[in-house]
């Protein structure tokens, strides 16, 4: 089942829609204004995909000049299902494979630092459980600063953070 969620969650257009709805419920018109570089027909198509998958929902519907205007919201419970514990190993692997393919296509044997557009780093952190919760909270706040600011000249970047405690003896 998680394979479907990988496709749903890693599509570049949908990666613009559901984060916007995480912050604020919006109509299609509001989404079009918030994400102007995505053609309206494309936006409608991807909204329908997310609706059918249950990752977003209609929270209000009102009649406007002979048609209905729907207000959409991010469905937190559906996302919890998508990210359920039993799905995480496969989902994590697929997301990383997807990202690796994009890295390979982007660099295509070219220079490692292509105008500073990409960055790969692994940082060991020393933190107890409470400090790590605080770190994650601060990181989420920093992400909000950049996540939905669709100013001209900005481009979508996927940032993946993973965390796991080091094992005493990682070798089998």
C-alpha positions as CSV (number, residue, x, y, z in Angstrom):
1,X,0.0,0.0,0.0
2,X,2.8,2.4,0.8
3,X,4.0,2.4,-2.9
4,X,0.9,4.4,-3.8
5,X,1.7,6.9,-1.1
6,X,5.2,7.3,-2.4
7,X,3.9,8.4,-5.8
8,X,1.3,10.6,-4.1
9,X,3.8,12.3,-1.8
10,X,6.8,12.7,-4.1
11,X,5.2,14.2,-7.2
12,X,6.5,17.8,-7.6
13,X,3.1,19.3,-8.2
14,X,1.5,17.6,-5.2
15,X,4.5,18.5,-3.1
16,X,3.4,22.1,-3.6
17,X,-0.3,21.5,-2.9
18,X,-0.4,19.5,0.3
19,X,2.1,21.6,2.2
20,X,0.0,24.7,1.4
21,X,-3.0,23.0,2.8
22,X,-1.1,22.0,5.9
23,X,-0.9,25.6,6.7
24,X,-4.3,26.9,5.6
25,X,-7.5,25.6,4.2
26,X,-7.9,27.0,0.6
27,X,-10.1,27.0,-2.4
28,X,-8.8,26.0,-5.8
29,X,-8.7,29.7,-6.7
30,X,-6.6,30.5,-3.6
31,X,-4.3,27.6,-4.4
32,X,-3.9,29.0,-8.0
33,X,-2.9,32.3,-6.5
34,X,-0.5,30.7,-4.0
35,X,1.2,28.6,-6.6
36,X,0.9,30.7,-9.8
37,X,3.5,28.7,-11.8
38,X,1.3,25.6,-11.9
39,X,-1.3,25.8,-14.7
40,X,-4.9,25.7,-13.4
41,X,-5.8,22.5,-15.2
42,X,-2.8,20.7,-13.8
43,X,-3.6,22.0,-10.3
44,X,-7.2,20.7,-10.6
45,X,-6.0,17.3,-11.8
46,X,-3.6,16.9,-8.9
47,X,-6.2,18.1,-6.4
48,X,-8.5,15.4,-7.6
49,X,-5.7,12.8,-7.2
50,X,-5.1,13.9,-3.6
51,X,-8.9,13.9,-2.9
52,X,-9.3,10.4,-4.3
53,X,-6.4,9.2,-2.2
54,X,-8.0,10.8,0.9
55,X,-4.9,12.9,1.7
56,X,-7.0,16.1,1.4
57,X,-10.7,16.6,2.0
58,X,-13.4,19.1,1.3
59,X,-14.3,21.1,4.4
60,X,-16.7,23.6,2.8
61,X,-18.7,23.8,-0.4
62,X,-20.7,26.8,-1.5
63,X,-22.5,27.9,-4.6
64,X,-20.8,30.7,-6.6
65,X,-22.4,31.9,-9.9
66,X,-23.9,28.6,-10.8
67,X,-21.0,26.3,-9.8
68,X,-19.7,25.1,-6.5
69,X,-16.6,26.4,-4.9
70,X,-14.9,23.9,-2.6
71,X,-12.5,24.6,0.3
72,X,-9.9,21.9,0.8
73,X,-8.0,20.9,3.9
74,X,-5.0,18.6,4.6
75,X,-6.2,15.4,6.2
76,X,-3.8,14.7,9.1
77,X,-5.3,11.3,9.9
78,X,-4.8,10.1,6.3
79,X,-1.2,11.3,6.4
80,X,-0.7,9.3,9.7
81,X,-2.0,6.2,7.9
82,X,0.3,6.9,4.9
83,X,3.2,7.2,7.4
84,X,2.1,4.2,9.6
85,X,4.9,2.3,11.3
86,X,4.5,-0.7,9.1
87,X,4.9,1.4,6.0
88,X,8.0,3.3,7.1
89,X,10.8,1.0,6.0
90,X,9.5,0.6,2.5
91,X,8.4,4.2,2.2
92,X,11.7,5.5,3.5
93,X,13.6,3.3,1.0
94,X,11.4,4.4,-1.9
95,X,11.7,8.1,-1.1
96,X,15.5,7.9,-0.9
97,X,15.7,5.9,-4.1
98,X,13.5,8.5,-5.8
99,X,15.7,11.3,-4.5
100,X,18.9,9.5,-5.6
101,X,17.5,9.2,-9.1
102,X,16.8,12.9,-9.2
103,X,20.3,13.6,-7.9
104,X,21.8,11.4,-10.7
105,X,19.7,13.0,-13.4
106,X,20.5,16.5,-12.1
107,X,24.3,16.0,-11.9
108,X,24.5,13.7,-14.9
109,X,28.2,13.2,-14.4
110,X,28.7,17.0,-14.1
111,X,30.4,19.0,-11.4
112,X,29.7,18.0,-7.8
113,X,28.6,21.5,-6.8
114,X,26.3,22.7,-9.5
115,X,26.0,26.4,-8.5
116,X,25.3,25.4,-4.9
117,X,21.9,23.9,-5.9
118,X,22.5,20.6,-4.1
119,X,24.0,19.6,-0.8
120,X,24.6,16.3,0.9
121,X,25.8,16.1,4.4
122,X,25.6,13.7,7.4
123,X,26.0,15.3,10.8
124,X,26.2,13.3,14.0
125,X,24.3,15.1,16.8
126,X,24.7,14.6,20.5
127,X,21.4,15.1,22.2
128,X,19.2,13.4,24.8
129,X,15.6,12.7,23.9
130,X,14.3,16.0,25.2
131,X,17.0,18.0,23.4
132,X,16.3,16.1,20.2
133,X,12.6,16.9,20.4
134,X,13.5,20.6,20.8
135,X,15.9,20.3,17.8
136,X,13.1,18.9,15.7
137,X,10.7,21.6,16.9
138,X,13.2,24.4,16.0
139,X,13.9,22.7,12.6
140,X,10.2,22.7,11.8
141,X,9.9,26.4,12.7
142,X,12.8,27.2,10.4
143,X,11.2,25.1,7.6
144,X,7.9,27.0,7.9
145,X,9.9,30.2,7.1
146,X,10.7,29.0,3.6
147,X,8.1,26.3,2.9
148,X,5.3,28.4,1.4
149,X,7.0,31.6,0.4
150,X,6.4,31.5,-3.4
151,X,8.3,34.6,-4.5
152,X,9.6,35.0,-8.0
153,X,13.0,33.4,-8.6
154,X,12.5,30.7,-6.0
155,X,12.4,27.1,-7.0
156,X,11.1,24.0,-5.3
157,X,13.7,22.0,-3.4
158,X,13.2,18.8,-1.7
159,X,14.9,18.6,1.7
160,X,15.0,15.2,3.4
161,X,16.0,14.8,7.1
162,X,16.4,11.4,8.6
163,X,17.4,10.5,12.0
164,X,18.2,7.3,13.8
165,X,20.3,6.6,16.9
166,X,23.7,5.0,16.2
167,X,23.8,1.4,17.1
168,X,26.7,0.1,19.3
169,X,27.6,-2.5,16.7
170,X,25.9,-1.7,13.3
171,X,27.6,-4.7,11.6
172,X,25.5,-7.9,11.4
